[in-house]
Amino acid sequence: MISPTAEYALRAIVAIAQAEGDAVVTSTIAEITKVPPGYLSKVLQTLRRAGLVDSKRGLGGGFTLTRPTDQMTVLDVVGAVDPIKRIETCPLRLDSHGRELCPLHRRLDQASELVEQSFAATTIADLLTEPGPSTPLCKSGPCAH
């Protein structure tokens, strides 16, 4: 449904959010999220360029979120690294279809639209506070990052 890069970005944002304002270094995020450090660095830089995280070098440095978790959606994160692709014209380039999608491609686009709407309606805070038997990225109970 989403690319590995988009999931890695979501994991990273959640890990940073769980630090509750403290800066988190790449190696710690990599350990928590189980994302290869080299790839994670690229994902974090993309998130930084998109304005979702800040980074600071040196002692006490690391990554922090640029806005509260209740003001950052899953769609913001996914869209920053690998936007959901919508079908606007016939992917087969059939002249007879043009901008009128056939039933197959119309349904596929409708599914993408539903995912997009769900992601837009879900904040990072929602992911962190939703009741359930587990907490994102934690083996059990509250995280002690």
NORNORLIN-V376815 format. One record per pair of residues at least 12 apart in sequence whose C-alpha atoms are under 6 Angstrom apart, sorted by the first residue. I is the first residue (numbers start at 1). J is the second residue. D is the distance in whole Angstrom. If there is no record, write none. Layout:
# NORNORLIN-V376815
i=I j=J d=D
i=I j=J d=D
This chain:
# NORNORLIN-V376815
i=6 j=78 d=5
i=6 j=81 d=6
i=6 j=82 d=6
i=11 j=33 d=6
i=23 j=61 d=6
i=23 j=62 d=5
i=23 j=63 d=5
i=23 j=64 d=5
i=24 j=62 d=5
i=24 j=63 d=5
i=25 j=62 d=4
i=50 j=80 d=6
i=52 j=66 d=5
i=53 j=65 d=4
i=53 j=66 d=5
i=69 j=124 d=5
i=69 j=125 d=5
i=70 j=123 d=6
i=70 j=125 d=5
i=72 j=123 d=5
i=72 j=124 d=6
i=73 j=120 d=6
i=73 j=122 d=6
i=73 j=123 d=4
i=73 j=124 d=6
i=74 j=119 d=5
i=74 j=122 d=6
i=74 j=123 d=6
i=75 j=119 d=5
i=75 j=120 d=5
i=86 j=109 d=6
i=87 j=109 d=5
